Amino acid sequence: MQEDDRTPGRVPPGGTIIVGQELAALSEHELETRIDALRAEITRTEETLRQRRSVRDAAEAFFKT
């Protein structure tokens, strides 16, 4: 019998991470996978923030002249 992907504490299919999710039921591998996914999301978020700041800085420089 296959485990239901909706079991509380399990990483959902597709790698969706739920903030505040119960972690006690996760295996070491699942926790490592979760950490990797969170790190990738942090990197993606930081890059988007850098891009937005770059656009803002360019606009501010343009309108100051």
PDBQT receptor file of N, H, CA, C and O in Angstrom, charges set to zero:
ATOM      1  N   MET A   1       0.837  -1.174   0.000  1.00  0.00    +0.000 N 
ATOM      2  CA  MET A   1       0.000   0.000   0.000  1.00  0.00    +0.000 C 
ATOM      3  C   MET A   1       0.885   1.242   0.000  1.00  0.00    +0.000 C 
ATOM      4  O   MET A   1       1.825   1.328   0.790  1.00  0.00    +0.000 OA
ATOM      5  N   GLN A   2       0.599   2.202  -0.872  1.00  0.00    +0.000 N 
ATOM      6  H   GLN A   2      -0.165   2.133  -1.514  1.00  0.00    +0.000 HD
ATOM      7  CA  GLN A   2       1.386   3.415  -1.005  1.00  0.00    +0.000 C 
ATOM      8  C   GLN A   2       0.902   4.476  -0.026  1.00  0.00    +0.000 C 
ATOM      9  O   GLN A   2      -0.294   4.631   0.219  1.00  0.00    +0.000 OA
ATOM     10  N   GLU A   3       1.882   5.211   0.533  1.00  0.00    +0.000 N 
ATOM     11  H   GLU A   3       2.854   5.085   0.335  1.00  0.00    +0.000 HD
ATOM     12  CA  GLU A   3       1.542   6.261   1.490  1.00  0.00    +0.000 C 
ATOM     13  C   GLU A   3       0.836   7.415   0.792  1.00  0.00    +0.000 C 
ATOM     14  O   GLU A   3       1.229   7.812  -0.305  1.00  0.00    +0.000 OA
ATOM     15  N   ASP A   4      -0.182   7.943   1.409  1.00  0.00    +0.000 N 
ATOM     16  H   ASP A   4      -0.501   7.620   2.300  1.00  0.00    +0.000 HD
ATOM     17  CA  ASP A   4      -0.925   9.079   0.874  1.00  0.00    +0.000 C 
ATOM     18  C   ASP A   4      -0.037  10.318   0.914  1.00  0.00    +0.000 C 
ATOM     19  O   ASP A   4       0.521  10.641   1.963  1.00  0.00    +0.000 OA
ATOM     20  N   ASP A   5       0.104  11.021  -0.222  1.00  0.00    +0.000 N 
ATOM     21  H   ASP A   5      -0.348  10.759  -1.074  1.00  0.00    +0.000 HD
ATOM     22  CA  ASP A   5       0.938  12.216  -0.297  1.00  0.00    +0.000 C 
ATOM     23  C   ASP A   5       0.405  13.358   0.561  1.00  0.00    +0.000 C 
ATOM     24  O   ASP A   5       1.119  14.329   0.808  1.00  0.00    +0.000 OA
ATOM     25  N   ARG A   6      -0.832  13.252   1.016  1.00  0.00    +0.000 N 
ATOM     26  H   ARG A   6      -1.412  12.463   0.815  1.00  0.00    +0.000 HD
ATOM     27  CA  ARG A   6      -1.414  14.310   1.847  1.00  0.00    +0.000 C 
ATOM     28  C   ARG A   6      -1.190  14.073   3.331  1.00  0.00    +0.000 C 
ATOM     29  O   ARG A   6      -1.690  14.838   4.155  1.00  0.00    +0.000 OA
ATOM     30  N   THR A   7      -0.456  13.037   3.687  1.00  0.00    +0.000 N 
ATOM     31  H   THR A   7      -0.050  12.416   3.017  1.00  0.00    +0.000 HD
ATOM     32  CA  THR A   7      -0.177  12.752   5.090  1.00  0.00    +0.000 C 
ATOM     33  C   THR A   7       0.499  13.962   5.717  1.00  0.00    +0.000 C 
ATOM     34  O   THR A   7       1.470  14.467   5.153  1.00  0.00    +0.000 OA
ATOM     35  N   PRO A   8       0.021  14.453   6.872  1.00  0.00    +0.000 N 
ATOM     36  CA  PRO A   8       0.657  15.607   7.510  1.00  0.00    +0.000 C 
ATOM     37  C   PRO A   8       2.133  15.349   7.748  1.00  0.00    +0.000 C 
ATOM     38  O   PRO A   8       2.524  14.268   8.188  1.00  0.00    +0.000 OA
ATOM     39  N   GLY A   9       2.960  16.367   7.449  1.00  0.00    +0.000 N 
ATOM     40  H   GLY A   9       2.642  17.246   7.092  1.00  0.00    +0.000 HD
ATOM     41  CA  GLY A   9       4.386  16.260   7.667  1.00  0.00    +0.000 C 
ATOM     42  C   GLY A   9       5.169  15.826   6.441  1.00  0.00    +0.000 C 
ATOM     43  O   GLY A   9       6.390  15.979   6.409  1.00  0.00    +0.000 OA
ATOM     44  N   ARG A  10       4.501  15.290   5.435  1.00  0.00    +0.000 N 
ATOM     45  H   ARG A  10       3.509  15.166   5.460  1.00  0.00    +0.000 HD
ATOM     46  CA  ARG A  10       5.200  14.829   4.234  1.00  0.00    +0.000 C 
ATOM     47  C   ARG A  10       5.355  15.986   3.250  1.00  0.00    +0.000 C 
ATOM     48  O   ARG A  10       4.501  16.868   3.160  1.00  0.00    +0.000 OA
ATOM     49  N   VAL A  11       6.486  15.960   2.505  1.00  0.00    +0.000 N 
ATOM     50  H   VAL A  11       7.180  15.244   2.578  1.00  0.00    +0.000 HD
ATOM     51  CA  VAL A  11       6.685  16.964   1.464  1.00  0.00    +0.000 C 
ATOM     52  C   VAL A  11       5.734  16.637   0.326  1.00  0.00    +0.000 C 
ATOM     53  O   VAL A  11       5.790  15.539  -0.228  1.00  0.00    +0.000 OA
ATOM     54  N   PRO A  12       4.868  17.566  -0.029  1.00  0.00    +0.000 N 
ATOM     55  CA  PRO A  12       3.908  17.312  -1.104  1.00  0.00    +0.000 C 
ATOM     56  C   PRO A  12       4.603  17.114  -2.444  1.00  0.00    +0.000 C 
ATOM     57  O   PRO A  12       5.736  17.560  -2.625  1.00  0.00    +0.000 OA
ATOM     58  N   PRO A  13       3.939  16.452  -3.383  1.00  0.00    +0.000 N 
ATOM     59  CA  PRO A  13       4.521  16.265  -4.707  1.00  0.00    +0.000 C 
ATOM     60  C   PRO A  13       4.803  17.617  -5.349  1.00  0.00    +0.000 C 
ATOM     61  O   PRO A  13       4.104  18.596  -5.089  1.00  0.00    +0.000 OA
ATOM     62  N   GLY A  14       5.826  17.663  -6.184  1.00  0.00    +0.000 N 
ATOM     63  H   GLY A  14       6.395  16.868  -6.395  1.00  0.00    +0.000 HD
ATOM     64  CA  GLY A  14       6.172  18.911  -6.843  1.00  0.00    +0.000 C 
ATOM     65  C   GLY A  14       7.079  19.784  -5.997  1.00  0.00    +0.000 C 
ATOM     66  O   GLY A  14       7.469  20.868  -6.429  1.00  0.00    +0.000 OA
ATOM     67  N   GLY A  15       7.421  19.333  -4.799  1.00  0.00    +0.000 N 
ATOM     68  H   GLY A  15       7.105  18.452  -4.448  1.00  0.00    +0.000 HD
ATOM     69  CA  GLY A  15       8.348  20.069  -3.967  1.00  0.00    +0.000 C 
ATOM     70  C   GLY A  15       7.773  21.271  -3.257  1.00  0.00    +0.000 C 
ATOM     71  O   GLY A  15       8.532  22.101  -2.756  1.00  0.00    +0.000 OA
ATOM     72  N   THR A  16       6.477  21.395  -3.196  1.00  0.00    +0.000 N 
ATOM     73  H   THR A  16       5.861  20.721  -3.603  1.00  0.00    +0.000 HD
ATOM     74  CA  THR A  16       5.865  22.517  -2.511  1.00  0.00    +0.000 C 
ATOM     75  C   THR A  16       6.205  22.465  -1.030  1.00  0.00    +0.000 C 
ATOM     76  O   THR A  16       6.012  21.443  -0.372  1.00  0.00    +0.000 OA
ATOM     77  N   ILE A  17       6.708  23.566  -0.521  1.00  0.00    +0.000 N 
ATOM     78  H   ILE A  17       6.865  24.396  -1.056  1.00  0.00    +0.000 HD
ATOM     79  CA  ILE A  17       7.068  23.657   0.881  1.00  0.00    +0.000 C 
ATOM     80  C   ILE A  17       6.026  24.510   1.589  1.00  0.00    +0.000 C 
ATOM     81  O   ILE A  17       5.676  25.595   1.124  1.00  0.00    +0.000 OA
ATOM     82  N   ILE A  18       5.543  24.016   2.700  1.00  0.00    +0.000 N 
ATOM     83  H   ILE A  18       5.828  23.135   3.077  1.00  0.00    +0.000 HD
ATOM     84  CA  ILE A  18       4.547  24.741   3.484  1.00  0.00    +0.000 C 
ATOM     85  C   ILE A  18       5.237  25.266   4.737  1.00  0.00    +0.000 C 
ATOM     86  O   ILE A  18       5.718  24.489   5.561  1.00  0.00    +0.000 OA
ATOM     87  N   VAL A  19       5.283  26.589   4.874  1.00  0.00    +0.000 N 
ATOM     88  H   VAL A  19       4.892  27.220   4.204  1.00  0.00    +0.000 HD
ATOM     89  CA  VAL A  19       5.892  27.191   6.054  1.00  0.00    +0.000 C 
ATOM     90  C   VAL A  19       5.066  26.814   7.271  1.00  0.00    +0.000 C 
ATOM     91  O   VAL A  19       3.838  26.902   7.249  1.00  0.00    +0.000 OA
ATOM     92  N   GLY A  20       5.739  26.396   8.329  1.00  0.00    +0.000 N 
ATOM     93  H   GLY A  20       6.736  26.325   8.348  1.00  0.00    +0.000 HD
ATOM     94  CA  GLY A  20       5.054  26.007   9.546  1.00  0.00    +0.000 C 
ATOM     95  C   GLY A  20       4.598  24.556   9.555  1.00  0.00    +0.000 C 
ATOM     96  O   GLY A  20       3.963  24.105  10.508  1.00  0.00    +0.000 OA
ATOM     97  N   GLN A  21       4.921  23.832   8.504  1.00  0.00    +0.000 N 
ATOM     98  H   GLN A  21       5.438  24.198   7.730  1.00  0.00    +0.000 HD
ATOM     99  CA  GLN A  21       4.530  22.427   8.383  1.00  0.00    +0.000 C 
ATOM    100  C   GLN A  21       5.154  21.610   9.521  1.00  0.00    +0.000 C 
ATOM    101  O   GLN A  21       6.282  21.884   9.929  1.00  0.00    +0.000 OA
ATOM    102  N   GLU A  22       4.450  20.641  10.021  1.00  0.00    +0.000 N 
ATOM    103  H   GLU A  22       3.533  20.418   9.690  1.00  0.00    +0.000 HD
ATOM    104  CA  GLU A  22       4.967  19.731  11.045  1.00  0.00    +0.000 C 
ATOM    105  C   GLU A  22       6.135  18.953  10.447  1.00  0.00    +0.000 C 
ATOM    106  O   GLU A  22       5.998  18.350   9.382  1.00  0.00    +0.000 OA
ATOM    107  N   LEU A  23       7.275  18.963  11.122  1.00  0.00    +0.000 N 
ATOM    108  H   LEU A  23       7.386  19.453  11.986  1.00  0.00    +0.000 HD
ATOM    109  CA  LEU A  23       8.476  18.333  10.581  1.00  0.00    +0.000 C 
ATOM    110  C   LEU A  23       8.817  17.000  11.234  1.00  0.00    +0.000 C 
ATOM    111  O   LEU A  23       9.638  16.249  10.708  1.00  0.00    +0.000 OA
ATOM    112  N   ALA A  24       8.207  16.702  12.357  1.00  0.00    +0.000 N 
ATOM    113  H   ALA A  24       7.540  17.313  12.784  1.00  0.00    +0.000 HD
ATOM    114  CA  ALA A  24       8.568  15.511  13.128  1.00  0.00    +0.000 C 
ATOM    115  C   ALA A  24       8.403  14.217  12.334  1.00  0.00    +0.000 C 
ATOM    116  O   ALA A  24       9.147  13.263  12.559  1.00  0.00    +0.000 OA
ATOM    117  N   ALA A  25       7.462  14.166  11.427  1.00  0.00    +0.000 N 
ATOM    118  H   ALA A  25       6.858  14.941  11.244  1.00  0.00    +0.000 HD
ATOM    119  CA  ALA A  25       7.192  12.936  10.689  1.00  0.00    +0.000 C 
ATOM    120  C   ALA A  25       8.096  12.761   9.462  1.00  0.00    +0.000 C 
ATOM    121  O   ALA A  25       8.050  11.718   8.809  1.00  0.00    +0.000 OA
ATOM    122  N   LEU A  26       8.914  13.765   9.144  1.00  0.00    +0.000 N 
ATOM    123  H   LEU A  26       8.951  14.611   9.674  1.00  0.00    +0.000 HD
ATOM    124  CA  LEU A  26       9.759  13.685   7.956  1.00  0.00    +0.000 C 
ATOM    125  C   LEU A  26      11.021  12.877   8.231  1.00  0.00    +0.000 C 
ATOM    126  O   LEU A  26      11.580  12.932   9.326  1.00  0.00    +0.000 OA
ATOM    127  N   SER A  27      11.458  12.133   7.232  1.00  0.00    +0.000 N 
ATOM    128  H   SER A  27      11.004  12.088   6.343  1.00  0.00    +0.000 HD
ATOM    129  CA  SER A  27      12.706  11.379   7.336  1.00  0.00    +0.000 C 
ATOM    130  C   SER A  27      13.883  12.331   7.159  1.00  0.00    +0.000 C 
ATOM    131  O   SER A  27      13.704  13.488   6.780  1.00  0.00    +0.000 OA
ATOM    132  N   GLU A  28      15.086  11.835   7.436  1.00  0.00    +0.000 N 
ATOM    133  H   GLU A  28      15.231  10.894   7.744  1.00  0.00    +0.000 HD
ATOM    134  CA  GLU A  28      16.278  12.659   7.222  1.00  0.00    +0.000 C 
ATOM    135  C   GLU A  28      16.369  13.097   5.765  1.00  0.00    +0.000 C 
ATOM    136  O   GLU A  28      16.662  14.258   5.480  1.00  0.00    +0.000 OA
ATOM    137  N   HIS A  29      16.120  12.177   4.851  1.00  0.00    +0.000 N 
ATOM    138  H   HIS A  29      15.881  11.234   5.083  1.00  0.00    +0.000 HD
ATOM    139  CA  HIS A  29      16.171  12.508   3.421  1.00  0.00    +0.000 C 
ATOM    140  C   HIS A  29      15.146  13.594   3.076  1.00  0.00    +0.000 C 
ATOM    141  O   HIS A  29      15.458  14.531   2.341  1.00  0.00    +0.000 OA
ATOM    142  N   GLU A  30      13.948  13.472   3.594  1.00  0.00    +0.000 N 
ATOM    143  H   GLU A  30      13.694  12.711   4.191  1.00  0.00    +0.000 HD
ATOM    144  CA  GLU A  30      12.911  14.470   3.326  1.00  0.00    +0.000 C 
ATOM    145  C   GLU A  30      13.292  15.826   3.912  1.00  0.00    +0.000 C 
ATOM    146  O   GLU A  30      13.030  16.861   3.301  1.00  0.00    +0.000 OA
ATOM    147  N   LEU A  31      13.904  15.826   5.084  1.00  0.00    +0.000 N 
ATOM    148  H   LEU A  31      14.117  14.985   5.581  1.00  0.00    +0.000 HD
ATOM    149  CA  LEU A  31      14.348  17.083   5.688  1.00  0.00    +0.000 C 
ATOM    150  C   LEU A  31      15.459  17.717   4.854  1.00  0.00    +0.000 C 
ATOM    151  O   LEU A  31      15.462  18.930   4.645  1.00  0.00    +0.000 OA
ATOM    152  N   GLU A  32      16.405  16.902   4.376  1.00  0.00    +0.000 N 
ATOM    153  H   GLU A  32      16.403  15.917   4.545  1.00  0.00    +0.000 HD
ATOM    154  CA  GLU A  32      17.469  17.418   3.520  1.00  0.00    +0.000 C 
ATOM    155  C   GLU A  32      16.905  17.979   2.213  1.00  0.00    +0.000 C 
ATOM    156  O   GLU A  32      17.341  19.030   1.744  1.00  0.00    +0.000 OA
ATOM    157  N   THR A  33      15.946  17.282   1.638  1.00  0.00    +0.000 N 
ATOM    158  H   THR A  33      15.591  16.428   2.020  1.00  0.00    +0.000 HD
ATOM    159  CA  THR A  33      15.289  17.746   0.417  1.00  0.00    +0.000 C 
ATOM    160  C   THR A  33      14.578  19.064   0.663  1.00  0.00    +0.000 C 
ATOM    161  O   THR A  33      14.629  19.972  -0.167  1.00  0.00    +0.000 OA
ATOM    162  N   ARG A  34      13.920  19.165   1.798  1.00  0.00    +0.000 N 
ATOM    163  H   ARG A  34      13.878  18.428   2.472  1.00  0.00    +0.000 HD
ATOM    164  CA  ARG A  34      13.215  20.398   2.179  1.00  0.00    +0.000 C 
ATOM    165  C   ARG A  34      14.203  21.554   2.310  1.00  0.00    +0.000 C 
ATOM    166  O   ARG A  34      13.941  22.651   1.818  1.00  0.00    +0.000 OA
ATOM    167  N   ILE A  35      15.334  21.315   2.971  1.00  0.00    +0.000 N 
ATOM    168  H   ILE A  35      15.547  20.423   3.371  1.00  0.00    +0.000 HD
ATOM    169  CA  ILE A  35      16.353  22.351   3.142  1.00  0.00    +0.000 C 
ATOM    170  C   ILE A  35      16.876  22.806   1.783  1.00  0.00    +0.000 C 
ATOM    171  O   ILE A  35      17.027  24.004   1.545  1.00  0.00    +0.000 OA
ATOM    172  N   ASP A  36      17.151  21.857   0.893  1.00  0.00    +0.000 N 
ATOM    173  H   ASP A  36      17.028  20.883   1.086  1.00  0.00    +0.000 HD
ATOM    174  CA  ASP A  36      17.629  22.199  -0.451  1.00  0.00    +0.000 C 
ATOM    175  C   ASP A  36      16.606  23.061  -1.188  1.00  0.00    +0.000 C 
ATOM    176  O   ASP A  36      16.971  24.041  -1.838  1.00  0.00    +0.000 OA
ATOM    177  N   ALA A  37      15.336  22.701  -1.088  1.00  0.00    +0.000 N 
ATOM    178  H   ALA A  37      15.040  21.906  -0.560  1.00  0.00    +0.000 HD
ATOM    179  CA  ALA A  37      14.279  23.469  -1.753  1.00  0.00    +0.000 C 
ATOM    180  C   ALA A  37      14.159  24.866  -1.160  1.00  0.00    +0.000 C 
ATOM    181  O   ALA A  37      13.972  25.839  -1.892  1.00  0.00    +0.000 OA
ATOM    182  N   LEU A  38      14.266  24.970   0.151  1.00  0.00    +0.000 N 
ATOM    183  H   LEU A  38      14.418  24.180   0.745  1.00  0.00    +0.000 HD
ATOM    184  CA  LEU A  38      14.191  26.277   0.804  1.00  0.00    +0.000 C 
ATOM    185  C   LEU A  38      15.376  27.153   0.407  1.00  0.00    +0.000 C 
ATOM    186  O   LEU A  38      15.208  28.346   0.154  1.00  0.00    +0.000 OA
ATOM    187  N   ARG A  39      16.567  26.571   0.353  1.00  0.00    +0.000 N 
ATOM    188  H   ARG A  39      16.704  25.602   0.559  1.00  0.00    +0.000 HD
ATOM    189  CA  ARG A  39      17.748  27.336  -0.071  1.00  0.00    +0.000 C 
ATOM    190  C   ARG A  39      17.589  27.832  -1.506  1.00  0.00    +0.000 C 
ATOM    191  O   ARG A  39      17.921  28.979  -1.807  1.00  0.00    +0.000 OA
ATOM    192  N   ALA A  40      17.088  26.981  -2.385  1.00  0.00    +0.000 N 
ATOM    193  H   ALA A  40      16.818  26.049  -2.142  1.00  0.00    +0.000 HD
ATOM    194  CA  ALA A  40      16.863  27.382  -3.776  1.00  0.00    +0.000 C 
ATOM    195  C   ALA A  40      15.847  28.514  -3.847  1.00  0.00    +0.000 C 
ATOM    196  O   ALA A  40      16.007  29.441  -4.641  1.00  0.00    +0.000 OA
ATOM    197  N   GLU A  41      14.818  28.448  -3.035  1.00  0.00    +0.000 N 
ATOM    198  H   GLU A  41      14.688  27.695  -2.389  1.00  0.00    +0.000 HD
ATOM    199  CA  GLU A  41      13.797  29.498  -3.030  1.00  0.00    +0.000 C 
ATOM    200  C   GLU A  41      14.362  30.803  -2.480  1.00  0.00    +0.000 C 
ATOM    201  O   GLU A  41      14.025  31.879  -2.975  1.00  0.00    +0.000 OA
ATOM    202  N   ILE A  42      15.214  30.723  -1.467  1.00  0.00    +0.000 N 
ATOM    203  H   ILE A  42      15.489  29.849  -1.065  1.00  0.00    +0.000 HD
ATOM    204  CA  ILE A  42      15.861  31.921  -0.937  1.00  0.00    +0.000 C 
ATOM    205  C   ILE A  42      16.733  32.564  -2.014  1.00  0.00    +0.000 C 
ATOM    206  O   ILE A  42      16.703  33.782  -2.189  1.00  0.00    +0.000 OA
ATOM    207  N   THR A  43      17.505  31.756  -2.733  1.00  0.00    +0.000 N 
ATOM    208  H   THR A  43      17.528  30.767  -2.591  1.00  0.00    +0.000 HD
ATOM    209  CA  THR A  43      18.354  32.270  -3.807  1.00  0.00    +0.000 C 
ATOM    210  C   THR A  43      17.510  32.942  -4.876  1.00  0.00    +0.000 C 
ATOM    211  O   THR A  43      17.854  34.026  -5.345  1.00  0.00    +0.000 OA
ATOM    212  N   ARG A  44      16.417  32.317  -5.265  1.00  0.00    +0.000 N 
ATOM    213  H   ARG A  44      16.137  31.436  -4.884  1.00  0.00    +0.000 HD
ATOM    214  CA  ARG A  44      15.513  32.872  -6.284  1.00  0.00    +0.000 C 
ATOM    215  C   ARG A  44      14.904  34.188  -5.816  1.00  0.00    +0.000 C 
ATOM    216  O   ARG A  44      14.796  35.138  -6.592  1.00  0.00    +0.000 OA
ATOM    217  N   THR A  45      14.511  34.241  -4.556  1.00  0.00    +0.000 N 
ATOM    218  H   THR A  45      14.599  33.469  -3.926  1.00  0.00    +0.000 HD
ATOM    219  CA  THR A  45      13.916  35.452  -3.987  1.00  0.00    +0.000 C 
ATOM    220  C   THR A  45      14.937  36.581  -3.908  1.00  0.00    +0.000 C 
ATOM    221  O   THR A  45      14.626  37.728  -4.226  1.00  0.00    +0.000 OA
ATOM    222  N   GLU A  46      16.157  36.253  -3.482  1.00  0.00    +0.000 N 
ATOM    223  H   GLU A  46      16.410  35.320  -3.224  1.00  0.00    +0.000 HD
ATOM    224  CA  GLU A  46      17.208  37.266  -3.405  1.00  0.00    +0.000 C 
ATOM    225  C   GLU A  46      17.545  37.830  -4.779  1.00  0.00    +0.000 C 
ATOM    226  O   GLU A  46      17.779  39.031  -4.913  1.00  0.00    +0.000 OA
ATOM    227  N   GLU A  47      17.572  36.983  -5.796  1.00  0.00    +0.000 N 
ATOM    228  H   GLU A  47      17.381  36.007  -5.688  1.00  0.00    +0.000 HD
ATOM    229  CA  GLU A  47      17.849  37.448  -7.156  1.00  0.00    +0.000 C 
ATOM    230  C   GLU A  47      16.746  38.385  -7.648  1.00  0.00    +0.000 C 
ATOM    231  O   GLU A  47      17.038  39.402  -8.278  1.00  0.00    +0.000 OA
ATOM    232  N   THR A  48      15.505  38.060  -7.372  1.00  0.00    +0.000 N 
ATOM    233  H   THR A  48      15.268  37.234  -6.860  1.00  0.00    +0.000 HD
ATOM    234  CA  THR A  48      14.394  38.930  -7.754  1.00  0.00    +0.000 C 
ATOM    235  C   THR A  48      14.506  40.269  -7.040  1.00  0.00    +0.000 C 
ATOM    236  O   THR A  48      14.273  41.315  -7.646  1.00  0.00    +0.000 OA
ATOM    237  N   LEU A  49      14.859  40.248  -5.768  1.00  0.00    +0.000 N 
ATOM    238  H   LEU A  49      15.048  39.399  -5.276  1.00  0.00    +0.000 HD
ATOM    239  CA  LEU A  49      15.033  41.477  -5.003  1.00  0.00    +0.000 C 
ATOM    240  C   LEU A  49      16.164  42.317  -5.595  1.00  0.00    +0.000 C 
ATOM    241  O   LEU A  49      16.019  43.533  -5.725  1.00  0.00    +0.000 OA
ATOM    242  N   ARG A  50      17.294  41.688  -5.956  1.00  0.00    +0.000 N 
ATOM    243  H   ARG A  50      17.411  40.700  -5.850  1.00  0.00    +0.000 HD
ATOM    244  CA  ARG A  50      18.403  42.418  -6.579  1.00  0.00    +0.000 C 
ATOM    245  C   ARG A  50      17.966  43.069  -7.886  1.00  0.00    +0.000 C 
ATOM    246  O   ARG A  50      18.333  44.209  -8.169  1.00  0.00    +0.000 OA
ATOM    247  N   GLN A  51      17.181  42.342  -8.685  1.00  0.00    +0.000 N 
ATOM    248  H   GLN A  51      16.883  41.416  -8.456  1.00  0.00    +0.000 HD
ATOM    249  CA  GLN A  51      16.702  42.889  -9.955  1.00  0.00    +0.000 C 
ATOM    250  C   GLN A  51      15.794  44.094  -9.723  1.00  0.00    +0.000 C 
ATOM    251  O   GLN A  51      15.912  45.107 -10.412  1.00  0.00    +0.000 OA
ATOM    252  N   ARG A  52      14.905  43.983  -8.769  1.00  0.00    +0.000 N 
ATOM    253  H   ARG A  52      14.810  43.160  -8.209  1.00  0.00    +0.000 HD
ATOM    254  CA  ARG A  52      13.991  45.105  -8.487  1.00  0.00    +0.000 C 
ATOM    255  C   ARG A  52      14.752  46.325  -7.991  1.00  0.00    +0.000 C 
ATOM    256  O   ARG A  52      14.451  47.456  -8.375  1.00  0.00    +0.000 OA
ATOM    257  N   ARG A  53      15.732  46.091  -7.143  1.00  0.00    +0.000 N 
ATOM    258  H   ARG A  53      15.976  45.173  -6.831  1.00  0.00    +0.000 HD
ATOM    259  CA  ARG A  53      16.534  47.208  -6.639  1.00  0.00    +0.000 C 
ATOM    260  C   ARG A  53      17.320  47.856  -7.774  1.00  0.00    +0.000 C 
ATOM    261  O   ARG A  53      17.472  49.077  -7.808  1.00  0.00    +0.000 OA
ATOM    262  N   SER A  54      17.813  47.050  -8.692  1.00  0.00    +0.000 N 
ATOM    263  H   SER A  54      17.689  46.058  -8.665  1.00  0.00    +0.000 HD
ATOM    264  CA  SER A  54      18.550  47.569  -9.837  1.00  0.00    +0.000 C 
ATOM    265  C   SER A  54      17.657  48.455 -10.699  1.00  0.00    +0.000 C 
ATOM    266  O   SER A  54      18.073  49.530 -11.132  1.00  0.00    +0.000 OA
ATOM    267  N   VAL A  55      16.445  48.008 -10.945  1.00  0.00    +0.000 N 
ATOM    268  H   VAL A  55      16.107  47.135 -10.594  1.00  0.00    +0.000 HD
ATOM    269  CA  VAL A  55      15.491  48.798 -11.734  1.00  0.00    +0.000 C 
ATOM    270  C   VAL A  55      15.155  50.092 -10.998  1.00  0.00    +0.000 C 
ATOM    271  O   VAL A  55      15.113  51.161 -11.606  1.00  0.00    +0.000 OA
ATOM    272  N   ARG A  56      14.917  49.995  -9.695  1.00  0.00    +0.000 N 
ATOM    273  H   ARG A  56      14.951  49.126  -9.201  1.00  0.00    +0.000 HD
ATOM    274  CA  ARG A  56      14.605  51.185  -8.903  1.00  0.00    +0.000 C 
ATOM    275  C   ARG A  56      15.765  52.176  -8.931  1.00  0.00    +0.000 C 
ATOM    276  O   ARG A  56      15.564  53.375  -9.128  1.00  0.00    +0.000 OA
ATOM    277  N   ASP A  57      16.983  51.664  -8.734  1.00  0.00    +0.000 N 
ATOM    278  H   ASP A  57      17.146  50.690  -8.574  1.00  0.00    +0.000 HD
ATOM    279  CA  ASP A  57      18.153  52.530  -8.734  1.00  0.00    +0.000 C 
ATOM    280  C   ASP A  57      18.331  53.218 -10.089  1.00  0.00    +0.000 C 
ATOM    281  O   ASP A  57      18.674  54.398 -10.147  1.00  0.00    +0.000 OA
ATOM    282  N   ALA A  58      18.100  52.485 -11.171  1.00  0.00    +0.000 N 
ATOM    283  H   ALA A  58      17.821  51.526 -11.124  1.00  0.00    +0.000 HD
ATOM    284  CA  ALA A  58      18.206  53.061 -12.501  1.00  0.00    +0.000 C 
ATOM    285  C   ALA A  58      17.155  54.145 -12.698  1.00  0.00    +0.000 C 
ATOM    286  O   ALA A  58      17.451  55.201 -13.258  1.00  0.00    +0.000 OA
ATOM    287  N   ALA A  59      15.941  53.897 -12.247  1.00  0.00    +0.000 N 
ATOM    288  H   ALA A  59      15.700  53.040 -11.792  1.00  0.00    +0.000 HD
ATOM    289  CA  ALA A  59      14.874  54.905 -12.373  1.00  0.00    +0.000 C 
ATOM    290  C   ALA A  59      15.191  56.132 -11.538  1.00  0.00    +0.000 C 
ATOM    291  O   ALA A  59      14.994  57.257 -11.998  1.00  0.00    +0.000 OA
ATOM    292  N   GLU A  60      15.674  55.940 -10.330  1.00  0.00    +0.000 N 
ATOM    293  H   GLU A  60      15.834  55.027  -9.956  1.00  0.00    +0.000 HD
ATOM    294  CA  GLU A  60      16.033  57.078  -9.484  1.00  0.00    +0.000 C 
ATOM    295  C   GLU A  60      17.150  57.898 -10.123  1.00  0.00    +0.000 C 
ATOM    296  O   GLU A  60      17.103  59.128 -10.107  1.00  0.00    +0.000 OA
ATOM    297  N   ALA A  61      18.147  57.230 -10.682  1.00  0.00    +0.000 N 
ATOM    298  H   ALA A  61      18.185  56.231 -10.696  1.00  0.00    +0.000 HD
ATOM    299  CA  ALA A  61      19.252  57.930 -11.333  1.00  0.00    +0.000 C 
ATOM    300  C   ALA A  61      18.752  58.707 -12.560  1.00  0.00    +0.000 C 
ATOM    301  O   ALA A  61      19.193  59.829 -12.812  1.00  0.00    +0.000 OA
ATOM    302  N   PHE A  62      17.844  58.112 -13.307  1.00  0.00    +0.000 N 
ATOM    303  H   PHE A  62      17.485  57.201 -13.102  1.00  0.00    +0.000 HD
ATOM    304  CA  PHE A  62      17.309  58.765 -14.504  1.00  0.00    +0.000 C 
ATOM    305  C   PHE A  62      16.523  60.026 -14.144  1.00  0.00    +0.000 C 
ATOM    306  O   PHE A  62      16.681  61.061 -14.791  1.00  0.00    +0.000 OA
ATOM    307  N   PHE A  63      15.688  59.943 -13.125  1.00  0.00    +0.000 N 
ATOM    308  H   PHE A  63      15.560  59.102 -12.599  1.00  0.00    +0.000 HD
ATOM    309  CA  PHE A  63      14.826  61.058 -12.785  1.00  0.00    +0.000 C 
ATOM    310  C   PHE A  63      15.527  62.136 -11.957  1.00  0.00    +0.000 C 
ATOM    311  O   PHE A  63      14.984  63.229 -11.788  1.00  0.00    +0.000 OA
ATOM    312  N   LYS A  64      16.709  61.849 -11.444  1.00  0.00    +0.000 N 
ATOM    313  H   LYS A  64      17.150  60.962 -11.582  1.00  0.00    +0.000 HD
ATOM    314  CA  LYS A  64      17.475  62.860 -10.711  1.00  0.00    +0.000 C 
ATOM    315  C   LYS A  64      18.182  63.829 -11.652  1.00  0.00    +0.000 C 
ATOM    316  O   LYS A  64      18.530  64.942 -11.258  1.00  0.00    +0.000 OA
ATOM    317  N   THR A  65      18.394  63.401 -12.902  1.00  0.00    +0.000 N 
ATOM    318  H   THR A  65      18.112  62.497 -13.223  1.00  0.00    +0.000 HD
ATOM    319  CA  THR A  65      19.108  64.262 -13.841  1.00  0.00    +0.000 C 
ATOM    320  C   THR A  65      18.199  65.152 -14.613  1.00  0.00    +0.000 C 
ATOM    321  O   THR A  65      18.660  65.935 -15.444  1.00  0.00    +0.000 OA
TER     322      THR A  65
